[in-house]
Amino acid sequence: MVLSESMAGKYFGDENPIGKVITGDDLYEFTVTGIMRDMPRTSHFHFDFLASFATLAPNQLYYSDPDDIQNGGFNHDLYTYLLLREGATREEMESRFRPFLDKYLSETLQSAGIEANPYLQPLTEIYLHSNIEAELRPNSDIRYVYIFTSLAVFILVIACVNFMNLSTARSARRAQEVGIRKVLGAQRIQLIRQFIGESVLLALVALVIALALVHLLLPQFNLLSGKSLVMDYGSAWLVPALAAITLFVGFAAGGYPAFLLSSFRPVAVLTGALKSGASHSVLRKVLITFQFSVSILMMVGTAVVLSQLEYMQNKRLGFESEHLAVVRMPDEAALRGYGAYKNAVLQYPEILKVSTSSSVPGAQTSLNLLTPEGLPSDQSPVFQTIWGDFDFAETMAFELAAGRTFDTAFATDSSACLINETAVRALGWENAIDKTFRFAGSPETAPSHRVIGVMRDFHQHSLRQPIEPLMILFNAPGPYMVIRIRGEAPRRGMEILQDQWRQIYPNHPAMEISFLDANLEQLYSAEQRLGSVFIAGAALSMLIACLGLLGLSSYMAEQRTREIGIRKVLGATISNVIVLLSGDFTKLVLLAFVIGAPVGYFAMGAWLEDFPYRVELGIGVFVLAGLAALIISWLTVGYQAFKAATANPADAVHGE
């Protein structure tokens, strides 16, 4: 057996584990032959112990004979990995699958009604790009990488636009510097280099501050997200990438202001004839509109993500998930003591029901091809399959649409089964009770399973997946123990379970127990992280946009000081002046809403399409986002407008 580094440290400490013996399930002995580095978190493939089928077979832990693996039925618990020869291609290998199946498995597949179309997945693509049935473990999703990257780019673009906007708005303040330098012989290219250099220098300072913040906040971010991100400065691409981004930001943010400032004519500047052109005013309005469009888009995204997350966390799942504890049974020895443990805890009124199963909601289930009574084998559907004891359905509080659950009073129930409503619809049955199933590919002499009850549909997996045909079969104790605790005393119930565990299993490790509803919430950790990122992104983008709006409104109020003074002398009130200065910005925010809302509708509509159970994308989300942007802009501009409106008009018109 090969151990991972972490398991070697756990069991052997600093000793050399090679050649040492490990006992499994208190029955089976394995000799340690190697130590393997722990797999990185970004791998789809994780394990603590690695053993061959040849090692497992003598103990009948998987197959009694390694040769039976190739004849082991249609077992979805097995995964096949191929290492291609040097120069071999994926396409070449896939072209050989069909002839191989036709030669060796044609009759078997036909008898089971299976149409197999195998294909290869590059190992490096599985973690981020694969989302198929019965994955080895839950993968990440490349779409979220794209979303997070897009949010970061949007915020960076808003910051660059802000810099451009304020630089062009206040260009007149540096006009005399430009005029004098040109009179003294400075060339335009020299001025462009100077202004772009200043912008790049600011970007470098921002990079230093950003790196300091990353080092400060990264531990908290990893704690929040469950990731283990690090800043690896030894990476071949990190430092060049940061340098390239910094230079790009410096050039992008400072390019237009540099060309604008360097274009001023010395005569116009030094004689005071320089005027801010209409084209510059239009550009500033375009940039403000863009900023608020992005901010509105991000507010819409935040609202939709949080609404969908709340919907998934609160939607009725088809069973009572509250006060349901789940225990992962550590080994075969623990399973053998299940009966004694169950009897012990049921003596307490705080414990209502105890059962075991092969899976629980939120955990992976076995996939099996089943041949229903009266249907040809080529119409065999794939069933999610769970094995449970007689009390499993009642412990989970599954609702019945027809028939009954398992009952110890019926000896034949050991070969009976329950199916869900989706299975009944998939098979086209009006009445499923007393219908029978066989596992596809099994001989005619194999026992059949009679349907004794139809469960109302419940969600075995997250709401990202539609409900599929499901069957529950009877079996001996499985790896999960499910316990329903009286709702009035959950804390006392947990204490009882743990105390009895220590008494029944004195030689076993601490009890791995959790509440099912808490486990189910973890299924939506990606959406929770996405919601947090959207909240932070929307707040940051709006803050940056408002800072730019504050500076620009201050500049605009300064430019119109004399106009405001004259209007007040002629009888304009403070409210008239505030409306005057706020009106232009209000129009820009409304235009931003007209642009950002449709983009948000299509973008978030596409995101929601990935969920078979989702919230409706109503108009209220967009109205609230638009109103929020409008109110925030009014508050931002209103401060400067109020200052300008309450200034002494005599100071403003002095000298006119």
C-alpha positions, 0 to 999 in steps of 0.5 A: 500500500502507498500512503500520502505524506499526510497519512504517513505523518499521522500514523508514523510521525517521524519514523520511516513508514516503509515496510511497516504494517497498517491494519484496516477495519481491524481485520486486514493488514497492508504493508507500506511500500511507498509514500506519495506527495499529497495531491494539490487542492486544485486536483480532482484526484485525492486519496490517502491510501493507494492499493491495487486490486490484486492487493484487495482481492485476497481480502475480498475488499472489492472483487474476489478475483482481480480478473473479475474486474473486467466482468464486474458488470456496469459499475460506475464506481470505477474510473479508468486512466490512460497514459498515452505513448509519446506522440499518440493523440487523443483523437487517434485513441478515441477512434479505436474505442468503437472497434474495441467495444464492438469486439469485446463488449458488443453482446454485453452492451446490447443485452443491457441496452447500453449505447456506450460512447467513450471519450477521453478527458485530458487530466489537466482539464477535469478540475475546472472544465468537467461536470459530468455524472458521477465525478470522482469528486466535486470539481470547481467551475471555470465559469466562476474563474471567468466571472471573478476575472471579469469583475477584477477587470471591470473594477480596474477599468473603472479606476483607469476611467476615473483617472482619465476623467479627472485628469482631463477635467483638471487639465487647465490647471497644468496648462501654464506648465505646458505652455512655458515648457513648450516656449522653452523648447520642449517637444510634444513627445517629451511632454507625452513621455513625462505625463505617461511616466507620471501615470506609470509611476502612480501605477507602480505605487498602487502596485506596492500598496496592492501587494501589501494589502494582498499579504495583509488580507490573503489569510482572511480571504483563504479562511473565508473561501476555503482556499489555500492561495499564495503569492508565489514570487518564484513563479515564472509568470507572476512577476512578469505578469504584474509588471505587464499589468502595471505598465498597461494600466499606466499607459491606458490611464495616462495615455489620453490625458498625456496626448491632451495636455501635450496638444495645448498651444503656448499662445492660447495658454499664456494669453488665457484664451484656452477653453475646455472643448466640447469634445472633452466635455462629451468624453467626460460624460461618456466615461461617467456613463460607462462607470455607472453602467458597470456599477449598475451591472454589478449591483444587478449581479449581486442582487440576482446571486444573493436571491438565487442563493437564498432560494436554494438554501430555503427551498423545500427539499422533499424531506425534513433536513432539520435536526437530522444528524449524519455520522460517517462510519469509519470502518467495518468494525464500526458497522458491526457495532451499529445494532448495539449503538442504535439500541443504546441511543434509542433508549433516550427520548431525545433520539427519535429515529436511527438508520444507515444508508449508502448515501445521504442527500448531498453525497454521491450516489451509485449509478446503475442501469436497471431493466424494468418489468415489461420494458425492453433492455434498450429502454433501461434508464439510469437510476440513482441508487441508495441502499438503506435499512428498514428505517431509512425512509422514515428517518429521512421523512420522505413523503409517499405518493403511493404504497408504503415504506420498508416494514420488518413485518414483511420478510419479502421487503429485503428484496423490495424497493422504493422509487421516486415520482421522476422514475415513474414518469420516466418509465411511463407507468400509471401505477408502479406498485408491484412492478419489478426491476433487475439490474441490467446485464444480470442473468434471468435467474438473478433476484428481482426487486419489487416496488412497494412504494413511490416517494414524492420527488426529493433533492438528493443533490444540490439544486444545480442538478435536476431530480433524476430517477432514484431507487432505494433498496434494502441492505445491511448497515452502510457507511452513513448513519442517519439520526433524527433528534428531537427538535426541542433538545438538539444540544442534548441529543448530540451529547447523548450520541457522542457519549454513547459512541465513546462507550460502544466504540472505545477504540475508535477515533472521535465521532464524525458527526454533523447536521445534514442541513449544515452539510447541504449549505456547503453545497452552495459555497461557490455561490456564497463566494460569488455573492461575497465577491459581487458585494465587494465588487459592486461596493468598490466600483460604486465607491470609485465611480462616486469618488470620480463623480465627487471630483468632477462635480467639484470641478464643474461647480468651480467652472460655473461659479460666476454663472451660479453667482449671477443666477442667485443675484437674479433670484435663483434659490438654493434648490434651483442651483442644486437642481441645475448642477445635479441635472446633467449627472442625473441624465448620465446615470439614467443613461447608464441604467438604460445601458447597464440594465439590459446587459445585466438582464442577459448576463444574469439570465444566462447564469441562471440557466445553469440552475434547473430550479431558479428564481424569476428574473423580475423587474424589481431587481433592476429598478432597485439597482437603478434607484440605488445608483441614482440616490448615491449619485444625488448624494455625491453631487448634492454635497458639491451643489449645496456648497456652490449654492450657499456661497456668497454671490458677491464673491462669485461675480466680483470683477464682472 
